[in-house]
Amino acid sequence: MMDTVKLPLLRLGVCAVLVLSFSPAISHAAESLVYSVSPNASMITREAVGKPWVNVNLKRPVPFDHLVIALPDAAIVNSTGSVKLISRADLEGLSPFPILETAFVVKPAPEGVDLAVTFDRGRIELVNTRDKGAATVKVQFLDQTWTIRLLEPGTRMTLEMYGRHLSGSVYRPKLDTAPIVSVLALMIDKTAEINTGSEQVEMSEAPGYALMEWNNESNAVDGPTRLMSLPDWANPDHQGTERTKLLQARIDTFRKLRLKVSPDEAPVKLYETFDPINERLALIMMAAQDDLMGLAKEISATHDIESWDMGMIVLRHWLGRAKGNDHLLYEFLTTKRPYKAIQARIIMQLILGFGRRELETPELYELLIEYLKNDAPAIRNMAAWHLYRLVPAMRMKVPYVPNGTPEQFAELYKAWKAAIPAGQVPHLIDTDKIRAVPFEPKK
């Protein structure tokens, strides 16, 4: 898995779901429709890439075959009331995967299936809400189709899905590389069966065989694994911290903001509140809504190290969402931003990061230090970002503020040249001897 910086808001599970107002054009049978059971603007949806995002209203049908974005705890139910799908968050960063948002597409349910969805990313909880009997959910992702039977009323299962390019991956404009996608299934309550198409898996709540994993690299199921207890990250009864409650309140504020302005404008307006938590939530939502221009504008202007760091995290996350996103970002850099092809390739590599073997070579640190003098501000910033993450002792010795002037970066260059002489790697260096230099943001 790629390296991440553990920020309080890093794994904010800003989850996604699809819902739109009912239209007579929908031809599917009424009994197969799915409805929102969450407050207005808890969810947004769009018809296709390039189309505007639309708020979802309470008790309105979810259109089939549309993509969706939803806030934590937003939920949908099928028309017979047999299955509920709830978008879950990871506000404390406890999940095995850095979940930032959840997305899926509602599909027409075939005969014998209560709910059908295409799972795209994030975390969803499936609940059997029948009075009696099993409920069946068909979940598709990539080339997989899982049929999940929630065997009795009250059965709950969580699914997580996360994609990433491995650190050290090399970007080439004409090379198609798919991210590594991992899927995790965890029983919350009672028992269920999963038919993966190649095998039948029986699962039960902890203590029991409660955990199953899959990834597209091995294309095989791992588990189910026996757990003695439910982990805190998946326990809906887990009591969060005061910060968790604060984040939940900010998310609700964002939901209400969507009602005042359009969903496309809401992340920008939230960022402009100049509140650190709001800024990071806004960056997550910009990437979730594919607003690369808005994301680039904000992270190319911020002087806040945590906002810059979150910008890099969400860019990495966005790259891992789907095959081909790396080429879309490269095209964006070369056509919508002022970067030459060679600069765009450097930026892509800096976003993807470096492998373990590279981190042990002096040449990597020499290259990153030289990038501090690069003409492209993005390259200077990303190089500094990597250096400070790799050598955290320098944070106090030589303070770094994103988007400083070329003169300020020249001072950084001198300090790093002195700190890591050519031919050396950081873990062999006595950082106590590094001299401190002033570094203030431009006014």
N, C-alpha and C positions, 0 to 999 in steps of 0.2 A: 504494500500500500504506500502511496505517496506520503512524503513527510508533511506534517501539518503543524502549525503553531497553535497551542492550546489557549485560545482566548475564551473569556466567559461566554461570549455569544457565538463562538465558532460553529457550534453544532446546533444552532437554533433551528429547530425543525419547522420551517415555514412551509407547511404542507400544501399539496395541490389536489384539486378535484374539479370536475367539469359541471357547470350548470348554466342554463340559459333560459330565457322566457319561452313559454310554450308557443309553438307556431303551428297553424293548421297544416303546414307543409310536411310535418312529421307524419309519416304514413304507417309507422309501426303500431301494433295493437296496443290499446291503452293499458292492458294488463301487464305489459312488459316495460312500461315506463319506470323511471327512477326519479325521485324527488329530493330536493334539499330540505333538511330539517334544521337548518342553522340560520342565525340572524342575517339580514340583508348584508351583502358585501363580504360575508365570510369567505366567499368563493368568487372567483372570476373565471371566465371562459372566453375562448375565441374560436371562430369558425375555422381558421387556417392561418398559417404563418403569414405575417404582413397585415392581417386583419386586426381591428382594434379589440382590446380586451373589454369584456362586458361584465358588470356586477351580476351576481346571482341572488335572486330573492327567495325568501322563505316560502316553502311549499310549491315551488315552481319545478316543472320537469327538467331533467337533465337531458340535453340533446345527445343523440347517439353520434359516435365517431368524431367528436370534438375533443380537443385537449383542454385540460383544466388546471387552475392553481387555487389552493385553499389554505386558509390559516389553520393553526392548531385547533383540534377538536371539532372542526367543521365536519358535518356528516350528511350522508345520503341514505335513503331507504328505498327498497323496491315497493311497487304499488300494493303488493299483497301483505307487506309488513313482515316478511319472513327473514329478511337479512338487512343488517345495517352495516355500512362501511364508514369508519371514522378515521379522519386524518390525524395522526399523532405527531407530537413534537419531541425533541430531545433538548430541552432548554438548558440542561446542566452539562451537556457534553459527555454523557456516560455511555452512549451507544458504541458498539464496535465499529460502526461506520459513521463518518461525519455527515449526518443527514442535515441538509440545508432546506430542502423543500421536497414535496411529494407531488407526483403527477401521474395521472392515468386517464384512460379514455373509457367511457361507458359504451358497451356494445349491446345490440339486441340479444336477449337471452334465448338460447335454443330451448326446445322442449325438454323438460326435466331439470332445467337449471334455473335457480332463483335470481342470480345476478351474474353478469358477464362483464369483465373489465380487461383492458390491456394496461398492464402495470408498466410505468415508465421509469419511475425513480422515487426514492423516499421511503416513507413508512405508512402503512395502512393497517387498521385493525378490522377484522371481519367478525361479526357477531350474529349468532343464530337467535332471532327474535320471535321464532314460532312459539305457539302455545304447546305444541308437542311435535315430535318427529325431527328428522334431520333436515338441514338446509344445504343446498349445493351451490358453490361459487366456481365459475370458470375463470381462471386467471391466465392471461397470455403475456409473455415477455420474450423479446428477441424471437428465437425460433422455437420456444418452449410453450406448451400448453399444459397447465396443471388443473385437474379437477379436484376441488377441495370439498369434502363432505364434513360439515360441522354436525356431529352426530346427535346432539340433543339440545333442547332449549338452554340458552345461557352459555353455550360453547363460544369461546373467543380465541382467535388466533391472530398474531401479528406477523406481517410480512415486511421485510426491509430490502431495499434494492439500491445498490450504489455502484457507480462506474468510475474508473480512474485510469489514466495512463500511468504506467509505472515510472517512478523516478529513474532518470537515465535514458528514457525513450528519446529517440532522435527524430526530429521533424524533417520531412522532405516533401516539397510541394506536390510531387507526382506519386508519392507512396501512400497507399491506403492502409491505415493501421486502425484497428478497432480497440477501444478501451477494454480493460478487464472489468467485467460486470459480475458482481457477487449478489446472491439472493439468500436471505436468511428467513426461515420460518420458525416461529416460536409459539408454543401453546401457552395461553394465558389461563384458561379455565377449561376443564373437562377434557373431552377426547375428540379426535378428528382423524380422517383418512385423506391422504393425498395420492392421487394417481398421476404420476409424472409422464405417462405415456409409455414408459419402459418398465416401471415398477410401481408397486403399491406399498405405501408407507403408512404405518399406524403410529399415531402420536398421542401422548397424554400429558396432562399438566404435571408440573413438578410437585413432589418427587416422582419422576417418571421420564419416559423418553420424549422430551419436550422440544429439542432443538434439531433442526435440519438445515444444511447449507448446500449451496450449488454455486458454481461459477462457470463462465463460458470458456475458460482456459482448459479445464479438465472435462467440461461438459458431463459431469457426473455428480450424483447426489452423495453428500457426506453425512452420514447419520441414518436414523435419528440418534442423538447423543443423550444419555441420561443426565438430568439435572436434579440436584437435591432441593433447590429453591429457585424461585423466579428472580432474575437480576433486577436491580432497582430501575435500570433504564427502561424496562418494559412493564414495570408494575404500575398499573393505573392508580393504585392506592398509595404509592410512594409519596411521602410528604416532601415537597421541594423546599428550597431555601427561600429566604426573603428576596434574593435576586431573581429567583424563578417567578415569584409573584409580581415583581416589578416588570419583568419581561412580558408576562402575560397581559399586564395592564397596558404596556406600550403597543402590543399587538392589537389589542382592542381599540386603542386610539387610532392606529393605522386603518383598521376596518372602517371606522367612522369617517376618516379622512377620504376614503374611497367614495363615500356617499356625497361628499361635498364637491369633489373634483372627479375627473375621469380616472379609471384604474391605471391608464397609461401615465397620467400626471402625478398620481399619488406618491410613488417612490421619490420623485424629484422634490415634491413639496415636503415630504418627510425629511429628506436629507438637508433641506434648507433650514430646518429648525436648529441646526448647529448643536445638537445634543449627541454625544458619542454613541449611545445605545441606538438612537434613532438612525444615525448615520450608517451604522453597520447593518441594521435591519433593512434600510433602504437599498444598500448595495446588494444584499442578498436578493431582494425582490426585483431589482433591475436585471440581474442576471437570470433570475427565474422567468422573467417576462421577455427575455431575449433583447433587452435594450442595451446593446453593446455601446452605442454612442453615448448614452447617459452614463453608463458605468465608466467609460474611458474619460469622459469629461470630468467626473468627480474625482477619480483617483489621480488624474494628472494635475489636479489643483490642490489637493489636500496637503496640509502640513502635519496632520495627525498620524503618528506611526501606526496606531491600532486600526484606523480606517484604511490606511494604505495596505496593511497586512491583510485585512478582511477583503479588500479588493483583489489581492493576489489569490487568496483562498477561493473566492467565488469564481474567478477566472479558471482556475484549475478544475473546480467542480463543474463548470460549464463545459469545458473541454471533454470531461469524462462522461457527459450525459448521453452522447450518441456518436456513432461512427460518422466521420465527416465534419464534425464541429471544428476540428483542428484546421481543416482547409477553409472553412467559413471565417474563422478568426484571422487566418493569414490573408485572405482576400480583403477582409475589413481593414486590416492594417495597411495594406498596399493601395487600397482604393478610397477609403473613407478617412484615413489618417495619413499624416505626412511622412510615411516611412518608405524608403527604398527596399527592394527585395532582400538585399543582404541584411539590412537592419531588421526587417520583419522576421527573418529566419533566426536571428540572434534573440529577438524578443520571444519567439516561440520556444526556443531552447531554454531560455531563462524561466519561462513559465513552467515548462515540463520538469525542470530540475535535473539533478545529477545522481548517478548511481553510486553505490558504495565504493566501487573500485576507483571511480573518478575522485571521490572525496579524499582518497589517500594519496593523491598525486599533487606535487607542488605546482604543476602547470595549471591546474584549475584555479588555484588562488592567485597566481600571477595574472591569469586571464581576467578574472573578476576585478582585480585591482586596476588593470589597464582599462576596463570598461568604465571605471569611475570618471575617465576623461572623455568618454564618447560624446559625440555631438548630439545624439538622441537622448532627451531627458528620460524616456522610459527605460533605456538601457542603463543609464547611470543609476536610476532608482532601483531597478531590479538587481543590479550587481551589488549595490550596498545592502539591499534586503537579504540576499543570500549570505554575504559576508557576516552580517551581524547575527544571523541565525546560526551560522557555522562556528562563529567565535563569539559567544555571548559575553565574554569578559570585556569585550570592546565597547559594550553599550554604555558603561559608565565612564570609561576612559575617553572615548571619542564620541560624544552624542551625535546621533543622526536624525535629521529632520527631512522627511520626503520633500521632493520638488524644491530643493534649495537652488541657489544660483550656481553657475559654472565655477565661480570663484570659491564658493563654499565647498564644492566637490573637489576642487584642486587641493584644498586643505585636507580633505578626507583622504585624497590620493597620497599625499605626503605621509600622513599618519599611518595608513595601512602599509605603505612601502617600508616604513621603519619598523612596523610591528611584525610583518611577515617577510623577511628577506627572501630574495630569489632562491629557489631550491629547497625551501623548507615548508613544512606543513604545520598548521596551528597547534596541534596537540603536543608538539615538541618545543613550544615557545614559552618562555617565562613572561606571561602577560602582565605581571606586576611591574615590569620595566617599561611598559608602553607609556609614552607621555600623553597627557591629556591636551586636547585642543578645543577651543570654543567653536560652537556651530549653532547659529541661530537662524530661524526661518526668515526669508525675505519678507519685507513689509508690504 
